[in-house]
Amino acid sequence: MTYLEKLKSPKWQKKRLEILERDNFSCKCCGDFETSLHVHHTKYLANTDPWEYENDSLITLCETCHAEVTWKKKEVKRIIDEEFIYPDLLSELHLLLLEVSKMNPYTILELTKSITHE
């Protein structure tokens, strides 16, 4: 079964609804409740189906915030993979990213804005 097929599973749909209800059908990042809402996995575990995650590792994001959080995570990975940073800082950055990955996406966005002065 592909990941897309798993997202169509009744097990995932039930879990998704549970998270949307918990988050009052609004984006936990910007508060939007009118745009299409996604349930975001804050981490991924090998050999784990989407509905098997603990609720505290799932969060409701609007389509825009979800795209931004996903893009920023991919960009950080790209920078690490292409080694645009000094190799001796790589292990320190990995530890920092582990801590950041546990944060609420809203906190990550605010932290990024403060660093980049957006």
N, C-alpha and C positions, 0 to 999 in steps of 0.2 A: 504494500500500500504506500503510495507517495505521500509526501507531507501535505500537499493540497487535498488529497482524498481524506487524510486524517482530519483536516480542518472542517470537512463536511460531515464528519461522524457525529451521531447523536451524543456521544460521550463528550466531545469537544463543545458542541452547541450548548449542552447543559452547563458545563463548566464556564463557558463564555458568558452565558446569561447570569450565572451566579456572581461573576466578577463585575459585570455591568451593573447589576442591582446593588452590590456592595458599594460601588463608586457612584451611586445615584445617577447613572446614565450620563456622566459628564467626564470630560477630559481632566485627569488629575494634574495635568501640566498647565493648561490655560483656562480651564473651566468651561470650554465650549460644550454645548449639548445639542447643537443643531447639525453639525457636520457628522459625516459617517464616523462611527466609533470603532476602534480596534482594541483588542485585548493583547497587550504586549507582554512577551516573556522577557523578563529582565536578565535572564541567564538561560543558557541551554545546556542540557546534560545529555551525554551520549546514551543511546538506547532508551530514551524516555519519550513516551507519547505526549502530545500537547496537553492532554487532560490529566496527566499524572503529576503535574507540578503542584507544589504547595501554593495556596492562594497568595501568600505574601511575596511570591516571585512573579505575580501577574498584576498588571495595572492597566486601567482604561486610558487610552490616548485617542485624541481626534486624529483624523487622517494626516493632517499637516504636522502635528507634533510627532506622530509616529514616524513619518518620513524623515523629519529632522534628526530625531534621536538615532534612527537606523543609519542615516548618512554619516553622522558624526562618529558612531562606533566603527563603521567601515573605513572612514578616513584615518582614524587613529591606527587601525590595523594596517592600512596601506603604508602609513609612515613608518611603522615598526618593521613591516616586511621589506620595505625598500631601504631600510637602515639609513634614513635621513638624520638619524641622531647618532651620537657617539656610542659605540658598542658598550663601553663601561656604564653608560646610563640605562641601557636596555633592561637589565634586571630590576633596577629601581623603578623604571616606568611600568614594568609588568606588575609589580607590587601595588603601585599607585592605581593602576587600572582595575585591579581586583577590588580595591576599596571603592573606587568610583562605580563599578558595576553593581554594587550593593545599594547605591543611592537611588532615590526617586528620580525619574527622568527630569522633572521640573528642577530639582537641585542641580543636576548635571548641566542643564541649559543655562541656569543662572550663573554657575561657576564658569562656564565657557564664556559667557558675556562679560564677566568681570575680568577674565584673563585677556580677552581679545578687545576689550573696551567697546563692545558693540552697543 
